[in-house]
Amino acid sequence: QVQLLESGGGLVQAGASLRLSCVASGRSFSAYPMGWFRQAPGQEREFVAAMPWTGRSAYGDSVKGRFTISRDNAKNTVYLQMNSLRPEDTAVYYCAAERVRFSTTVKVTPAEYDSWGQGTQVTVSA
């Protein structure tokens, strides 16, 4: 497994932007696809974005066009740029590393990921 630590969450107003960061340590970061999920109180963990080892990234329907996932392998870091935030984006955001190296297909279910960060809270006020 890889150890993951998220940061960058906070309280913002609707329409604002935030950039979440997730620093990885442990196994070879660059070989593993990464994803972002979120979970609001009383709801299931929801797919937000994922970046395969190579190929096109994918996004949940509710964030398409507003959020962008990226990674810097030299810094062992994956990012989630969130623009035009809405109150319904309020949740704890988790980054995750997929269990399979060099995967070229996007995984959207939490079960496909075996390493998780502790989460960072994002709160968007109306």
LINBELTA-V253293 format. One record per residue. N is the residue number from 1. PHI is phi in radians with two decimals (none if undefined). NEAR is the number of other C-alpha atoms within 12 Angstrom. D_CENTER is the distance of its C-alpha to the mean C-alpha in whole Angstrom. Layout:
# LINBELTA-V253293
N/PHI/NEAR/D_CENTER
N/PHI/NEAR/D_CENTER
This chain:
# LINBELTA-V253293
1/none/21/17
2/-2.06/28/15
3/-1.60/23/14
4/-2.21/32/11
5/-2.38/29/11
6/-1.58/32/9
7/-2.72/27/11
8/1.86/27/12
9/-1.23/30/12
10/2.94/26/15
11/-1.85/24/18
12/-2.38/25/18
13/-1.56/21/20
14/-0.98/21/20
15/1.67/19/19
16/-1.38/23/18
17/-2.16/26/15
18/-2.49/33/12
19/-2.14/28/10
20/-1.58/34/8
21/-2.15/34/8
22/-2.45/41/8
23/-1.69/34/11
24/-1.91/34/13
25/-2.51/24/16
26/1.98/17/18
27/-1.20/18/18
28/-0.99/22/18
29/-1.13/33/15
30/-1.14/30/16
31/-1.46/25/17
32/-1.97/38/14
33/-1.10/43/11
34/-2.20/55/7
35/-2.48/49/5
36/-2.13/53/2
37/-2.26/40/5
38/-2.48/39/8
39/-2.52/27/11
40/-1.65/23/14
41/-0.97/16/18
42/1.35/10/20
43/-2.09/11/17
44/-1.33/14/15
45/-1.15/23/12
46/-1.99/31/10
47/-1.18/34/8
48/-1.98/40/6
49/-2.82/42/6
50/-2.63/45/7
51/-2.21/38/9
52/-1.23/33/12
53/-1.05/28/15
54/-2.57/21/17
55/1.98/14/17
56/-1.42/19/15
57/-1.31/28/12
58/-2.32/30/11
59/-2.39/29/10
60/-1.17/26/11
61/-1.03/14/14
62/-1.30/20/14
63/-2.07/28/12
64/-1.00/21/13
65/1.47/18/15
66/-2.01/25/13
67/-1.91/30/10
68/-2.41/31/9
69/-1.70/36/7
70/-2.63/33/9
71/-2.54/33/11
72/-2.20/19/14
73/-1.15/21/15
74/-1.14/13/18
75/-1.83/17/16
76/0.91/27/14
77/-2.31/32/11
78/-2.05/41/8
79/-2.11/36/7
80/-2.33/41/6
81/-1.51/28/9
82/-2.08/37/10
83/-1.98/24/14
84/0.85/25/17
85/-1.10/31/15
86/-2.15/26/17
87/-0.97/19/18
88/-1.26/22/16
89/-1.44/39/13
90/-1.08/29/14
91/-3.12/32/12
92/-1.55/34/10
93/-1.82/41/7
94/-2.11/42/6
95/-1.72/47/4
96/-2.60/46/7
97/-1.92/50/10
98/-1.21/37/12
99/-1.35/28/15
100/-1.86/25/17
101/-1.26/23/18
102/0.99/21/18
103/-1.22/24/17
104/-1.89/21/17
105/-1.98/23/16
106/-1.35/32/13
107/-1.91/34/12
108/-1.99/30/11
109/-1.86/24/13
110/-0.99/29/11
111/-1.10/19/15
112/-1.40/24/14
113/-2.01/30/12
114/-2.01/24/14
115/-2.30/32/12
116/-2.36/32/10
117/-1.43/31/10
118/-1.48/21/12
119/1.68/30/10
120/-2.36/32/10
121/-1.41/26/12
122/-2.09/35/12
123/-2.17/29/16
124/-2.03/26/17
125/-1.62/18/21
126/-1.30/16/23
